[in-house]
Amino acid sequence: MKLRLVTAAALCAFLAIPGAMTTGRSAQAAGDSTPYGHSTEAEEIDRFVRALRTIRGQYVEPLTDHELVDIAIKAMAGRDRYSAYLDDGEYRQLQASNDGAFAGLGIRYEAHGTRVRIAETVPESPAEAAGLRSGDVILAVDQQPVGGAELAAVKQMLSGPEGAAVSLTVLRAGTPDPFEVSVVRGKLRIPSVRLAAVGTVGYIRIARFDRQTATGVSTAIRSLRDRIGPDIGGFIIDLRDNPGGLVQASVRVADSFLDKGTILTARGPGRGADKTYTATPGDETDGLPLVVLVNAKSASAAEILTGALKDHRRATVIGTTTFGKGIIQSVIPFDSGALKLTTARYYTPSGQSIHQIGIQPDETIAEPAAAEDGSSAPAAGGIPNAANDQVFARALSILRPPSTLRPQSAGLR
């Protein structure tokens, strides 16, 4: 009975991967050069179960059936850096993130040389309540040094369940010695869209694409048009440092600015993976000029929006070449956890794949020289400064005549 259960688990793990159960002919067509390219599905499953049973019986450390199947699923899912098997906790965190809610500390941090520095603390967050400030350098997390660590590793160290405390060793300018700060992770709801009226120009900052983003952009467009009035010269859409998010959210935002045409084409091997998204009639800006700001950290869904607006010549894109993530992940729930799996490539309206290439701006302009914290995008509590942000300054010059340039009169909200 136990072997049958193991076999069933192995079959479920194997069958759960779209396209994994290929015949010899279809495997060859996909470019499979392994010596098992002509094996039948039954033979491959038998090989899998034999390996599982051998490892369980002969590995030097005891392993349960559940552990082995879990290892196998994670290995199969990890075919690229974007695919993964998520346990229950990670799956819940992903769902909350897509809803615009997070369990965290409420800090935005950036690499600063070999150190990690806090670029911003979110108002009314656990970090602010604990006394953390913008500019604080994080030396260690729970006594584990972070100097020289990749930001992804730092994120893992800082992540954890709501209500759990984490200890940060902090160095602050003007304070001679490092000190410890204990922060209890809490529920955060951080808007993905912020806006500002900069003279006669509407500024919209999109930090990520979640389920609230499209509504937030539509609200920002209406608010800025009402605030600025009939003299509005256009909109700046700031996608710098935007890592992406939900494909559907970026499609809906693109639809806000387009009256017709293809937004995105996706192609993949699985059922339903091939899709074409098109704009519906109605441009919420009534054709007002757009300038999109991007950099090397603008990725995924941010590139979908950029590519759609650029290919339709709806916007002028300025900044530096984008990240180049032209693949789509689907989240496939299991009884326990979920698979986040790369299931399709996407193509811009002109039919271009931007994966590992990125989108070249219409005008290439270097990052702001004055951003000492390593971030080129504005903090959530402010707007760019045209005096030291050449990208932002160029966007303003495109959307309004030089004679109208004047100090910014409104902050983000």
C-alpha positions as CSV (number, residue, x, y, z in Angstrom):
1,M,0.0,0.0,0.0
2,K,2.8,2.4,0.9
3,L,4.5,1.9,-2.5
4,R,1.2,2.5,-4.2
5,L,0.8,5.8,-2.4
6,V,4.3,6.8,-3.4
7,T,3.6,5.8,-7.0
8,A,0.4,7.8,-7.0
9,A,2.2,10.8,-5.5
10,A,4.9,10.6,-8.1
11,L,2.4,10.3,-10.9
12,C,0.5,13.4,-9.6
13,A,3.8,15.3,-9.4
14,F,4.8,14.3,-12.9
15,L,1.3,14.8,-14.5
16,A,1.0,18.2,-12.9
17,I,3.7,19.7,-15.2
18,P,2.1,20.9,-18.4
19,G,3.9,19.3,-21.3
20,A,6.0,17.0,-19.1
21,M,4.4,13.8,-20.4
22,T,5.6,14.0,-23.9
23,T,5.9,11.0,-26.3
24,G,9.2,10.4,-28.0
25,R,8.0,12.2,-31.1
26,S,6.7,15.3,-29.3
27,A,9.8,15.5,-27.1
28,Q,12.0,15.5,-30.2
29,A,9.9,18.3,-31.7
30,A,10.5,20.3,-28.6
31,G,14.3,19.9,-28.9
32,D,14.7,17.1,-26.3
33,S,18.2,15.8,-26.8
34,T,18.2,13.5,-23.8
35,P,18.9,9.7,-24.2
36,Y,15.3,9.1,-23.1
37,G,13.7,11.1,-26.0
38,H,12.1,7.9,-27.4
39,S,10.8,6.5,-24.1
40,T,7.1,6.1,-23.5
41,E,5.3,7.9,-20.7
42,A,4.9,4.7,-18.7
43,E,8.7,4.0,-18.9
44,E,9.6,7.5,-17.7
45,I,7.2,7.2,-14.8
46,D,8.6,3.8,-13.9
47,R,12.1,5.3,-14.0
48,F,11.0,8.1,-11.7
49,V,9.4,5.8,-9.2
50,R,12.4,3.4,-9.2
51,A,14.7,6.3,-8.4
52,L,12.4,7.5,-5.6
53,R,12.2,4.1,-4.1
54,T,16.0,3.6,-4.3
55,I,16.8,6.9,-2.7
56,R,14.3,6.3,0.0
57,G,15.8,2.9,0.8
58,Q,19.5,3.6,0.4
59,Y,20.2,7.3,1.1
60,V,22.4,7.7,4.2
61,E,19.8,9.9,6.0
62,P,16.1,8.9,6.4
63,L,13.7,10.5,4.0
64,T,9.9,10.3,4.0
65,D,7.8,9.8,0.9
66,H,6.5,13.3,1.3
67,E,10.0,14.8,1.5
68,L,11.1,13.0,-1.6
69,V,8.1,13.9,-3.7
70,D,8.4,17.5,-2.4
71,I,12.1,17.6,-3.6
72,A,11.1,16.1,-6.9
73,I,8.4,18.7,-7.5
74,K,10.7,21.6,-6.6
75,A,13.4,20.2,-9.0
76,M,10.9,19.8,-11.8
77,A,9.5,23.3,-11.2
78,G,12.8,25.0,-11.0
79,R,13.6,24.9,-14.7
80,D,14.2,28.6,-14.8
81,R,14.7,31.4,-12.3
82,Y,11.0,32.4,-12.4
83,S,9.4,29.0,-11.9
84,A,9.1,27.5,-8.4
85,Y,7.0,25.3,-6.2
86,L,5.4,27.4,-3.5
87,D,4.4,26.0,-0.1
88,D,1.2,27.1,1.6
89,G,2.8,30.1,3.2
90,E,4.5,31.3,0.1
91,Y,1.3,30.8,-1.9
92,R,-0.6,32.9,0.6
93,Q,2.0,35.6,0.4
94,L,1.8,35.7,-3.4
95,Q,-1.9,36.0,-3.3
96,A,-1.8,38.8,-0.8
97,S,0.9,40.6,-2.9
98,N,-1.3,40.4,-6.0
99,D,-4.1,42.0,-4.0
100,G,-1.8,44.8,-3.0
101,A,-1.4,43.6,0.6
102,F,1.8,42.5,2.2
103,A,3.1,41.1,5.5
104,G,6.3,43.0,6.1
105,L,8.3,45.7,7.8
106,G,7.4,48.6,5.6
107,I,10.8,49.6,4.2
108,R,12.2,50.0,0.7
109,Y,15.9,49.2,0.6
110,E,18.6,49.4,-2.1
111,A,22.1,48.3,-2.6
112,H,24.5,51.1,-1.6
113,G,28.0,49.9,-2.6
114,T,28.5,46.7,-0.7
115,R,25.9,47.7,1.9
116,V,22.1,47.7,2.1
117,R,20.5,51.0,2.9
118,I,16.9,51.9,3.7
119,A,15.7,54.2,0.9
120,E,12.3,54.8,2.4
121,T,10.0,53.8,5.3
122,V,6.3,53.5,4.6
123,P,4.2,55.9,6.7
124,E,2.4,54.2,9.6
125,S,4.3,51.0,9.1
126,P,6.0,48.8,11.7
127,A,9.4,50.1,10.5
128,E,8.3,53.7,11.1
129,A,6.9,52.8,14.5
130,A,10.2,51.1,15.4
131,G,12.1,54.2,14.6
132,L,13.8,53.2,11.4
133,R,14.7,56.0,9.0
134,S,15.6,56.6,5.4
135,G,19.4,56.4,5.1
136,D,19.8,53.8,7.8
137,V,22.3,51.1,6.8
138,I,21.3,47.5,7.6
139,L,24.3,45.6,8.8
140,A,22.7,42.4,9.9
141,V,19.3,40.6,10.1
142,D,18.8,38.5,13.2
143,Q,22.6,38.7,13.7
144,Q,23.3,37.4,10.2
145,P,25.5,39.9,8.3
146,V,24.1,41.3,5.0
147,G,27.1,43.1,3.7
148,G,27.8,42.1,0.1
149,A,24.7,39.9,-0.1
150,E,22.4,39.9,-3.1
151,L,19.2,41.9,-2.6
152,A,17.2,38.7,-3.2
153,A,19.0,37.0,-0.3
154,V,18.3,40.1,1.9
155,K,14.6,39.9,0.9
156,Q,14.5,36.3,2.0
157,M,16.1,37.2,5.4
158,L,13.6,40.0,6.0
159,S,10.5,38.0,4.9
160,G,8.4,36.2,7.4
161,P,4.9,35.7,8.7
162,E,2.8,38.6,10.0
163,G,3.2,39.1,13.8
164,A,6.8,37.7,13.9
165,A,9.6,39.9,15.0
166,V,12.9,40.4,13.3
167,S,16.0,42.1,14.7
168,L,18.0,44.6,12.5
169,T,21.5,45.8,13.3
170,V,21.5,49.3,12.0
171,L,24.2,52.0,11.4
172,R,22.9,55.6,11.3
173,A,24.7,58.7,10.2
174,G,25.7,60.8,13.2
175,T,25.6,57.8,15.5
176,P,29.0,56.3,16.3
177,D,28.0,52.7,17.0
178,P,25.5,50.3,15.4
179,F,22.4,49.5,17.4
180,E,19.6,46.9,17.4
181,V,16.1,47.5,16.3
182,S,13.3,44.9,16.8
183,V,10.5,45.2,14.3
184,V,7.3,43.1,14.3
185,R,6.0,42.3,10.8
186,G,2.6,43.7,10.1
187,K,0.0,43.8,7.4
188,L,0.8,46.5,4.8
189,R,-1.4,47.9,2.0
190,I,0.8,50.0,-0.2
191,P,-0.8,51.7,-3.2
192,S,0.8,50.6,-6.5
193,V,-0.1,53.9,-8.2
194,R,0.7,57.4,-7.0
195,L,0.1,60.7,-8.8
196,A,1.2,64.4,-8.8
197,A,0.4,67.5,-10.8
198,V,3.6,69.1,-12.0
199,G,2.5,72.4,-13.5
200,T,0.5,71.4,-16.6
201,V,1.8,67.8,-16.6
202,G,0.2,64.8,-14.9
203,Y,2.7,62.5,-13.3
204,I,1.7,58.8,-12.6
205,R,4.1,56.5,-10.8
206,I,3.3,52.8,-11.1
207,A,5.4,50.8,-8.6
208,R,4.1,47.3,-9.6
209,F,1.1,45.7,-11.2
210,D,-1.5,44.2,-8.8
211,R,-5.2,43.9,-8.8
212,Q,-5.6,47.5,-7.7
213,T,-3.3,49.0,-10.4
214,A,-5.7,49.4,-13.3
215,T,-8.4,51.1,-11.1
216,G,-5.6,53.3,-9.6
217,V,-4.4,54.5,-13.0
218,S,-7.9,55.3,-14.2
219,T,-8.6,57.2,-11.0
220,A,-5.2,59.1,-11.4
221,I,-6.1,60.1,-14.9
222,R,-9.4,61.5,-13.9
223,S,-8.0,63.2,-10.8
224,L,-5.1,64.9,-12.7
225,R,-7.4,66.1,-15.5
226,D,-9.7,67.6,-13.0
227,R,-6.9,69.2,-11.0
228,I,-4.9,70.6,-13.9
229,G,-7.9,71.5,-16.1
230,P,-8.0,72.1,-19.8
231,D,-4.4,73.2,-20.1
232,I,-3.1,69.7,-19.3
233,G,-0.2,68.9,-21.6
234,G,0.0,65.2,-21.1
235,F,1.0,62.4,-18.8
236,I,4.4,61.0,-17.6
237,I,4.1,57.3,-16.8
238,D,7.0,56.4,-14.5
239,L,7.8,52.6,-14.7
240,R,11.4,52.8,-13.4
241,D,12.3,50.1,-10.9
242,N,8.9,48.5,-11.6
243,P,9.5,44.7,-11.4
244,G,6.2,43.7,-13.0
245,G,3.4,41.7,-11.5
246,L,0.0,40.6,-13.0
247,V,-0.2,40.4,-16.8
248,Q,-3.9,41.2,-16.8
249,A,-3.2,44.4,-14.8
250,S,-0.7,45.6,-17.3
251,V,-3.1,44.8,-20.2
252,R,-5.9,46.8,-18.5
253,V,-3.6,49.8,-18.0
254,A,-2.5,49.7,-21.6
255,D,-6.1,49.6,-22.6
256,S,-6.7,52.8,-20.7
257,F,-4.3,54.6,-23.1
258,L,-5.2,52.8,-26.3
259,D,-8.3,53.0,-28.5
260,K,-7.7,49.9,-30.6
261,G,-5.1,47.3,-31.6
262,T,-3.1,44.5,-30.1
263,I,-1.7,44.9,-26.7
264,L,0.0,41.5,-26.2
265,T,0.3,38.1,-27.8
266,A,1.2,35.1,-25.7
267,R,2.2,31.7,-27.0
268,G,2.8,28.5,-25.1
269,P,2.4,24.7,-25.3
270,G,-0.3,24.3,-22.8
271,R,-4.1,24.5,-23.3
272,G,-5.2,28.1,-23.3
273,A,-1.7,29.5,-23.3
274,D,-2.1,31.1,-26.8
275,K,-3.9,34.4,-26.3
276,T,-4.1,37.7,-28.0
277,Y,-5.2,40.8,-25.9
278,T,-6.6,43.7,-27.8
279,A,-7.6,47.2,-26.8
280,T,-11.3,48.2,-26.4
281,P,-12.6,51.4,-27.8
282,G,-12.0,54.4,-25.6
283,D,-8.8,56.2,-24.6
284,E,-9.2,57.6,-21.1
285,T,-6.8,60.4,-21.8
286,D,-8.5,61.4,-25.1
287,G,-5.2,61.1,-26.9
288,L,-3.2,63.4,-24.7
289,P,0.6,62.9,-25.2
290,L,2.3,60.3,-23.1
291,V,6.0,59.9,-22.0
292,V,7.0,56.6,-20.4
293,L,10.1,56.4,-18.1
294,V,12.0,53.1,-17.9
295,N,15.3,51.7,-16.8
296,A,17.1,48.4,-16.5
297,K,14.8,47.4,-13.5
298,S,11.6,47.9,-15.5
299,A,10.6,44.3,-16.1
300,S,7.8,41.9,-17.1
301,A,4.4,43.5,-16.9
302,A,6.1,46.9,-17.0
303,E,7.6,45.9,-20.3
304,I,4.2,44.7,-21.6
305,L,2.8,48.2,-21.0
306,T,5.9,49.9,-22.5
307,G,6.0,47.7,-25.5
308,A,2.3,48.2,-26.3
309,L,2.5,52.0,-26.0
310,K,5.8,52.2,-28.0
311,D,4.8,49.9,-30.8
312,H,1.5,51.8,-31.3
313,R,3.5,55.1,-31.2
314,R,1.2,56.1,-28.4
315,A,4.0,57.2,-26.1
316,T,7.6,58.4,-26.3
317,V,9.8,56.0,-24.2
318,I,12.9,57.5,-22.5
319,G,15.5,56.2,-20.1
320,T,17.6,53.0,-20.5
321,T,17.0,49.6,-22.0
322,T,14.5,47.6,-19.9
323,F,15.2,44.3,-18.1
324,G,14.1,41.8,-20.8
325,K,11.6,39.4,-19.2
326,G,9.4,38.3,-22.0
327,I,7.9,35.1,-20.4
328,I,4.7,34.6,-18.4
329,Q,4.2,32.5,-15.3
330,S,1.0,30.8,-14.4
331,V,0.1,29.9,-10.8
332,I,-1.4,26.4,-10.6
333,P,-2.8,25.6,-7.2
334,F,-2.3,22.2,-5.6
335,D,-4.0,20.7,-2.6
336,S,-1.0,22.0,-0.7
337,G,0.8,25.0,-2.1
338,A,1.0,25.8,-5.8
339,L,3.3,25.8,-8.9
340,K,4.4,29.1,-10.3
341,L,5.4,27.9,-13.8
342,T,6.7,29.6,-16.9
343,T,4.0,28.6,-19.4
344,A,4.3,31.1,-22.3
345,R,6.4,33.7,-24.1
346,Y,4.8,37.0,-24.9
347,Y,5.3,39.3,-27.9
348,T,4.7,43.0,-28.3
349,P,2.2,44.3,-30.9
350,S,4.9,44.4,-33.6
351,G,5.6,40.7,-33.0
352,Q,8.9,41.1,-31.1
353,S,10.0,38.9,-28.3
354,I,11.9,41.0,-25.8
355,H,13.1,38.2,-23.6
356,Q,16.7,38.7,-22.5
357,I,16.8,41.6,-24.9
358,G,14.6,44.3,-23.3
359,I,13.0,47.3,-24.9
360,Q,15.2,50.0,-26.3
361,P,13.8,53.5,-25.5
362,D,13.1,56.1,-28.1
363,E,15.6,58.3,-26.3
364,T,18.4,56.8,-24.2
365,I,19.2,58.9,-21.2
366,A,21.4,57.9,-18.3
367,E,20.2,57.3,-14.7
368,P,20.0,60.2,-12.3
369,A,23.5,61.0,-11.1
370,A,22.3,62.2,-7.6
371,A,20.6,58.9,-6.6
372,E,23.2,57.8,-4.0
373,D,21.0,55.0,-2.7
374,G,21.1,53.2,-6.1
375,S,17.5,54.0,-6.9
376,S,16.6,56.0,-10.0
377,A,12.9,56.1,-9.4
378,P,11.4,58.5,-6.8
379,A,10.6,57.4,-3.3
380,A,6.9,56.7,-2.7
381,G,6.6,59.9,-0.7
382,G,7.9,62.3,-3.3
383,I,8.3,63.1,-7.0
384,P,11.5,63.3,-9.1
385,N,13.6,66.4,-9.0
386,A,14.1,67.7,-12.5
387,A,17.4,69.4,-11.3
388,N,19.2,66.1,-10.9
389,D,16.9,63.6,-12.8
390,Q,17.7,64.1,-16.5
391,V,15.1,61.5,-17.5
392,F,12.3,63.3,-15.7
393,A,13.5,66.7,-16.9
394,R,13.4,65.5,-20.5
395,A,9.9,64.2,-20.1
396,L,8.7,67.5,-18.8
397,S,10.4,69.3,-21.8
398,I,8.5,67.0,-24.2
399,L,5.1,67.7,-22.6
400,R,5.3,71.4,-22.1
401,P,7.1,74.4,-23.6
402,P,10.2,75.7,-21.7
403,S,8.4,79.0,-20.9
404,T,6.0,77.1,-18.6
405,L,8.6,75.4,-16.5
406,R,8.1,76.4,-12.9
407,P,8.6,74.9,-9.4
408,Q,6.5,71.8,-8.7
409,S,3.5,72.7,-6.7
410,A,2.0,69.4,-5.7
411,G,3.3,66.3,-4.1
412,L,2.3,62.7,-4.4
413,R,-0.7,61.5,-2.5
